[in-house]
Amino acid sequence: MNIKKVPLSELKSRMDRLKAKMTQTQPDWEIGVVFSKINQYYFTGTMQDGMLLIPREGDPVYRVRRSFDRATDESNFPDIRPMESYRDAMGDYTRPIDTLYIEADSVPLSVIQRFKKYFPYKNLKPMDAQILSVRSVKSDYEVDLMKTCGQIHRHVLEDLAPGLMEEGMSEVDLALKLYEALVQNGHHGTVRFGGYDVSLVMGHVCFGESSIYPTYFDGPGGNYGLNPAVPFLGNKDRKLKKGDLVFVDVACGYEGYHTDKTMTYVFGGSLPDDAVRGHHLCRQVQDRIAAGLKPGNTPAELYNETMASLDPEFLKNFMGFGQRSVKFLGHGIGLWVDEPPVIADKFNEPLQENMVIALEPKKGFAGVGMVGVENTFLVTKDGGQILTGTNPGLIRV
């Protein structure tokens, strides 16, 4: 079987940048440990039941419980060693540990307690921000993967999706057809979020007012969902009828990396004029922010300047519906759908070239649903380069 491995040069660059970022922000750091599978993949090119020891001095060691054989097949990482328990790794780092740096947002306390039996430390600190900072700037290798992902996304939502819609089908029926089309065209079959306890199959597929129904998901759109235990994907009872707005907000993935895109359709009828105007204004907001996705500009400036420019009447039900509006206009994306930077207030770190950001200005209308757009952009010196297609939405079916 032909396995596409992350190049060794790519892995080395990532590790070097993380060590430099740790030294910049935590000058006295000694050692960090990566436990989560997504970060394991980022730094080693494989994801296993294991841990990655990253000493300030010396080379990192990747210890794998299961599966060592798979790890060595998939990865170009130079030092992969098997282990049955953390005891096996005791000799990999023998200095006393004053402060251990971990992924505090994702590692359970029980894992840390087991680790401490063999690697005793005095203090515990997070290194999530440093890892995400490194991950936020994509290499050319990563950008190429995300461009391919965007092409798959565009093709399915702009070219294929209209032909999948039939009167009387349920939201779930359409979701399943979309999922099949995405996977057949190269989607890696799952979507991953970094937010705590966020679980989605691929996103929201909604007819009409379903797209403004309340949901725990931190986004402007809503969804009735399958049931209270699975409040996403779509609803089996909501059937497609003439005049419906169809709102499809789904992520796509390719070899680990994601793009995010929302496409809207009008099925067999027309929408009220105010909803159509609202949609076009959302498109203008997207284009305005995209023009500012240049190195040196800050997310907070883009957000605050955009929000200040919008008419108070337009702001009603903007980025949500009722009292459920979210306080951002876009988000970084990569191995997770939700990564920094966020186009929101107080995000003051300047943008850098090769960051990738999904912009999603949207507006809800009672009795109609959620209009607006979402596309994924690459930060360049000339402004945001769109990766997911330029169709303006409200495609007539």
C-alpha distance (Angstrom), angle and dihedral (degrees) to the residues before:
residue distance angle dihedral
M1 . . .
N2 3.80 . .
I3 3.82 109.1 .
K4 3.80 118.6 -164.4
K5 3.78 103.8 -138.6
V6 3.77 125.8 -161.1
P7 3.83 104.0 -111.4
L8 3.80 116.4 -103.7
S9 3.81 90.1 -126.5
E10 3.81 88.6 57.8
L11 3.82 92.6 50.7
K12 3.79 91.9 47.4
S13 3.81 92.3 50.1
R14 3.80 91.6 51.5
M15 3.79 93.3 49.7
D16 3.80 93.1 46.1
R17 3.80 91.0 50.9
L18 3.80 92.3 49.1
K19 3.80 92.5 50.8
A20 3.79 90.1 48.5
K21 3.81 91.7 49.4
M22 3.82 91.7 48.7
T23 3.81 91.1 50.1
Q24 3.80 90.7 48.2
T25 3.81 95.4 49.8
Q26 3.84 101.2 27.5
P27 3.83 105.9 29.0
D28 3.80 93.9 -179.3
W29 3.81 97.9 48.4
E30 3.81 116.9 137.6
I31 3.79 109.1 178.1
G32 3.77 141.5 -3.6
V33 3.80 130.8 -166.4
V34 3.81 127.1 -150.7
F35 3.80 114.8 -153.8
S36 3.82 105.1 159.1
K37 3.77 117.7 95.5
I38 3.81 97.5 -131.7
N39 3.79 92.2 54.1
Q40 3.80 89.8 43.6
Y41 3.79 87.1 55.9
Y42 3.79 92.4 48.0
F43 3.80 93.9 53.3
T44 3.83 101.2 32.1
G45 3.81 107.7 23.2
T46 3.82 93.9 -119.8
M47 3.80 136.3 69.1
Q48 3.78 119.7 -139.9
D49 3.78 143.3 146.4
G50 3.76 94.8 -79.1
M51 3.79 147.1 81.7
L52 3.77 137.6 -105.2
L53 3.82 115.8 -137.4
I54 3.81 111.5 -153.6
P55 3.82 114.0 -171.5
R56 3.78 120.8 -170.8
E57 3.80 89.3 -130.9
G58 3.77 118.4 41.3
D59 3.76 134.2 12.8
P60 3.82 126.6 -46.7
V61 3.79 120.1 -109.2
Y62 3.81 124.7 -147.6
R63 3.81 111.7 -150.2
V64 3.81 115.0 -165.6
R65 3.78 128.2 -165.9
R66 3.80 97.3 176.4
S67 2.94 125.8 40.7
F68 3.78 109.4 5.9
D69 3.81 91.4 158.9
R70 3.78 92.3 52.8
A71 3.78 92.0 46.5
T72 3.79 92.5 54.6
D73 3.82 90.7 46.2
E74 3.80 94.0 51.1
S75 3.78 104.9 34.0
N76 3.79 138.2 71.9
F77 3.80 89.9 -165.0
P78 3.82 106.2 134.2
D79 3.82 101.5 -137.7
I80 3.83 116.5 41.5
R81 3.80 117.5 157.0
P82 3.81 131.8 179.9
M83 3.79 123.6 -120.8
E84 3.78 138.0 -178.9
S85 3.81 93.5 -164.4
Y86 3.79 138.9 -8.3
R87 3.81 86.8 -89.0
D88 3.82 88.4 74.6
A89 3.81 90.2 60.9
M90 3.80 97.1 51.3
G91 3.78 92.6 103.7
D92 3.81 93.9 52.9
Y93 3.81 91.8 79.3
T94 3.79 118.7 18.2
R95 3.80 103.5 169.2
P96 3.81 118.9 105.0
I97 3.81 109.5 -95.9
D98 3.77 116.6 -133.8
T99 3.83 97.6 171.9
L100 3.77 125.7 15.4
Y101 3.81 118.7 -160.0
I102 3.80 118.0 -148.9
E103 3.82 142.5 161.1
A104 3.78 94.1 -87.7
D105 3.81 93.9 -179.0
S106 3.79 94.7 61.0
V107 3.82 112.8 20.7
P108 3.83 115.9 95.0
L109 3.78 119.2 -128.7
S110 3.81 90.1 -121.7
V111 3.82 91.0 61.2
I112 3.79 91.8 50.0
Q113 3.79 91.7 48.9
R114 3.81 92.0 52.8
F115 3.80 90.5 47.0
K116 3.80 91.8 51.0
K117 3.80 91.9 60.7
Y118 3.79 88.9 71.7
F119 3.81 102.3 22.7
P120 3.82 105.0 41.3
Y121 3.80 114.8 -165.4
K122 3.79 135.8 176.4
N123 3.79 101.4 -141.7
L124 3.78 137.3 24.3
K125 3.82 124.9 -150.1
P126 3.81 135.6 171.0
M127 3.78 125.7 -109.3
D128 3.82 96.5 -179.3
A129 3.80 93.2 111.6
Q130 3.79 93.0 52.3
I131 3.81 93.4 48.7
L132 3.80 93.0 47.0
S133 3.79 91.1 47.0
V134 3.80 89.9 56.3
R135 3.80 92.2 43.8
S136 3.81 92.6 49.5
V137 3.81 93.0 70.1
K138 3.78 108.1 66.1
S139 3.79 124.6 -147.8
D140 3.79 120.8 -131.5
Y141 3.80 86.8 -101.7
E142 3.81 91.1 57.2
V143 3.80 93.4 42.7
D144 3.81 90.4 55.3
L145 3.81 90.2 53.8
M146 3.80 91.4 48.9
K147 3.80 91.7 48.7
T148 3.80 89.2 54.6
C149 3.79 89.3 48.0
G150 3.80 90.3 51.3
Q151 3.80 91.4 51.7
I152 3.82 90.8 53.6
H153 3.80 90.1 47.1
R154 3.80 93.6 49.7
H155 3.79 94.1 47.0
V156 3.80 94.8 50.8
L157 3.82 99.0 42.8
E158 3.80 98.3 37.2
D159 3.81 103.6 32.2
L160 3.80 108.0 23.7
A161 3.81 107.1 28.1
P162 3.83 97.7 71.0
G163 3.80 89.9 58.2
L164 3.81 91.6 53.1
M165 3.82 95.2 61.6
E166 3.80 121.2 98.4
E167 3.77 130.3 171.6
G168 3.80 111.2 -101.2
M169 3.80 96.5 23.8
S170 3.80 117.6 128.5
E171 3.77 127.4 -121.7
V172 3.79 88.2 -107.1
D173 3.81 91.1 52.1
L174 3.79 90.5 56.1
A175 3.80 92.4 42.9
L176 3.79 91.4 55.1
K177 3.80 92.0 48.7
L178 3.79 91.0 49.0
Y179 3.79 91.7 48.1
E180 3.81 91.2 51.1
A181 3.80 91.6 48.7
L182 3.80 92.3 48.3
V183 3.81 94.0 49.9
Q184 3.80 93.3 44.1
N185 3.79 88.8 54.2
G186 3.81 95.5 49.8
H187 3.82 108.6 -78.8
H188 3.82 108.8 147.8
G189 3.80 91.2 -129.2
T190 3.81 105.0 -113.9
V191 3.80 139.9 59.4
R192 3.78 124.0 -139.6
F193 3.79 130.6 -152.5
G194 3.78 129.8 -170.4
G195 3.80 95.2 -153.4
Y196 3.79 114.8 108.0
D197 3.82 113.3 -85.4
V198 3.82 95.0 -12.7
S199 3.78 112.1 154.9
L200 3.82 124.9 177.7
V201 3.78 131.9 156.1
M202 3.79 93.3 -144.9
G203 3.82 108.3 -45.2
H204 3.81 139.8 -82.1
V205 3.80 127.4 -28.1
C206 3.79 108.9 -177.3
F207 3.78 141.0 170.9
G208 3.80 117.7 -150.6
E209 3.79 117.1 -50.9
S210 3.81 92.1 9.8
S211 3.81 88.3 82.1
I212 3.83 92.3 63.8
Y213 3.80 97.0 44.2
P214 3.85 113.9 119.7
T215 3.79 117.4 -92.0
Y216 3.80 136.7 170.7
F217 3.79 90.6 -127.4
D218 3.81 111.2 109.9
G219 3.78 97.9 -123.3
P220 3.81 138.1 96.0
G221 3.81 95.6 -106.2
G222 3.78 128.6 72.8
N223 3.78 138.7 -156.5
Y224 3.79 138.5 -161.9
G225 3.79 88.1 -140.9
L226 3.77 129.2 -166.3
N227 3.80 95.1 -65.7
P228 3.84 139.9 -42.1
A229 3.81 90.5 -73.7
V230 3.83 92.0 51.2
P231 3.81 106.1 30.7
F232 3.79 96.8 174.9
L233 3.82 145.7 58.5
G234 3.83 97.5 52.8
N235 3.80 145.9 -57.8
K236 3.80 125.8 -91.9
D237 3.79 93.7 -149.0
R238 3.82 100.1 48.9
K239 3.82 104.6 90.9
L240 3.79 127.3 -163.8
K241 3.79 114.2 -108.6
K242 3.79 136.2 173.8
G243 3.77 113.9 -75.9
D244 3.81 94.3 26.8
L245 3.76 122.6 141.7
V246 3.82 107.4 -134.0
F247 3.82 113.7 -150.8
V248 3.80 117.3 -167.1
D249 3.82 116.3 -178.7
V250 3.80 107.7 169.3
A251 3.77 136.9 147.2
C252 3.78 124.6 -131.8
G253 3.79 127.0 -154.5
Y254 3.78 136.0 -159.1
E255 3.83 123.7 -175.0
G256 3.79 90.8 -23.0
Y257 3.81 99.0 -44.4
H258 3.80 126.6 104.2
T259 3.76 142.9 -152.4
D260 3.80 124.8 -165.6
K261 3.78 125.2 -143.2
T262 3.78 139.4 166.3
M263 3.78 121.4 -159.5
T264 3.79 127.0 -177.4
Y265 3.79 128.7 -156.2
V266 3.81 135.2 -173.1
F267 3.79 111.5 -139.5
G268 3.80 117.9 -147.6
G269 3.79 98.5 -35.6
S270 3.77 143.3 32.2
L271 3.80 139.4 -81.1
P272 3.81 128.3 -123.5
D273 3.80 113.5 -84.9
D274 3.80 93.8 -115.5
A275 3.82 91.2 56.1
V276 3.81 91.1 49.7
R277 3.81 91.0 49.5
G278 3.79 90.2 47.9
H279 3.79 90.4 52.4
H280 3.79 93.3 52.1
L281 3.81 91.4 48.2
C282 3.81 89.2 53.0
R283 3.78 88.6 52.7
Q284 3.80 89.6 52.4
V285 3.81 90.2 50.8
Q286 3.81 90.4 52.4
D287 3.80 92.2 49.9
R288 3.80 92.2 47.7
I289 3.81 93.6 52.5
A290 3.82 91.8 42.1
A291 3.80 90.0 57.4
G292 3.81 87.8 57.6
L293 3.82 96.5 51.3
K294 3.79 91.9 110.4
P295 3.81 131.1 129.8
G296 3.80 110.6 -87.5
N297 3.78 97.7 27.9
T298 3.79 114.6 110.4
P299 3.81 126.0 -132.0
A300 3.81 90.5 -130.2
E301 3.80 92.2 56.1
L302 3.80 92.2 48.6
Y303 3.80 91.3 48.3
N304 3.80 98.6 44.7
E305 3.80 95.4 43.0
T306 3.80 91.0 49.2
M307 3.80 95.1 47.3
A308 3.81 91.9 46.8
S309 3.81 90.4 53.3
L310 3.82 95.0 55.8
D311 3.78 123.6 96.1
P312 3.84 113.6 -109.2
E313 3.80 90.1 -125.1
F314 3.79 91.2 54.8
L315 3.81 90.3 50.3
K316 3.80 90.7 65.1
N317 3.81 105.8 103.5
F318 3.82 90.3 -1.6
M319 3.83 113.8 147.2
G320 3.78 89.9 7.0
F321 3.76 140.7 -1.0
G322 3.77 129.4 -83.8
Q323 3.79 111.4 -25.4
R324 3.79 93.7 -17.7
S325 3.80 100.6 86.1
V326 3.80 115.6 140.3
K327 3.80 121.7 -132.7
F328 3.79 100.6 -126.9
L329 3.80 138.9 69.5
G330 3.79 99.7 -156.2
H331 3.78 145.9 -4.6
G332 3.77 141.2 -145.8
I333 3.78 117.4 -101.3
G334 3.80 138.2 -166.7
L335 3.81 129.3 109.1
W336 3.80 83.8 1.3
V337 3.78 125.1 41.8
D338 3.81 89.1 -135.5
E339 3.79 111.4 51.4
P340 3.79 135.1 138.6
P341 2.92 139.7 -59.4
V342 3.81 101.0 66.6
I343 3.81 121.4 -166.1
A344 3.78 93.2 -127.1
D345 3.78 143.2 105.4
K346 3.83 117.7 -67.1
F347 3.81 94.3 23.3
N348 3.78 93.8 120.2
E349 3.80 103.4 159.0
P350 3.83 107.5 112.6
L351 3.77 118.8 -110.5
Q352 3.79 117.2 -104.6
E353 3.77 130.3 -149.3
N354 3.83 113.2 -90.5
M355 3.77 95.3 27.2
V356 3.81 109.1 135.1
I357 3.80 120.3 -142.5
A358 3.81 134.4 -178.9
L359 3.82 113.2 -144.6
E360 3.80 116.5 -157.7
P361 3.83 117.7 174.5
K362 3.81 107.4 173.1
K363 3.80 138.4 164.6
G364 3.78 131.5 -158.7
F365 3.81 126.4 -137.0
A366 3.78 123.4 -165.3
G367 3.80 112.6 -112.7
V368 3.81 91.3 7.0
G369 3.80 109.7 60.1
M370 3.80 137.7 -135.0
V371 3.80 120.1 -26.0
G372 3.78 127.5 -177.2
V373 3.76 138.7 78.2
E374 3.77 145.0 -87.3
N375 3.76 127.6 -165.5
T376 3.79 136.4 159.6
F377 3.80 120.3 -116.4
L378 3.79 136.7 -168.4
V379 3.81 115.3 -136.6
T380 3.82 109.2 -122.7
K381 3.80 135.9 162.3
D382 3.81 87.9 -101.7
G383 3.81 95.0 50.7
G384 3.77 133.4 -93.5
Q385 3.81 116.1 -16.6
I386 3.79 109.2 -151.0
L387 3.82 115.3 -128.5
T388 3.81 101.8 178.9
G389 3.80 106.9 54.1
T390 3.78 138.3 -82.4
N391 3.82 104.1 -112.6
P392 3.83 106.2 136.0
G393 3.80 94.2 -139.2
L394 3.81 133.3 -127.1
I395 3.81 87.2 98.2
R396 3.79 109.2 -170.9
V397 3.79 114.1 -124.8
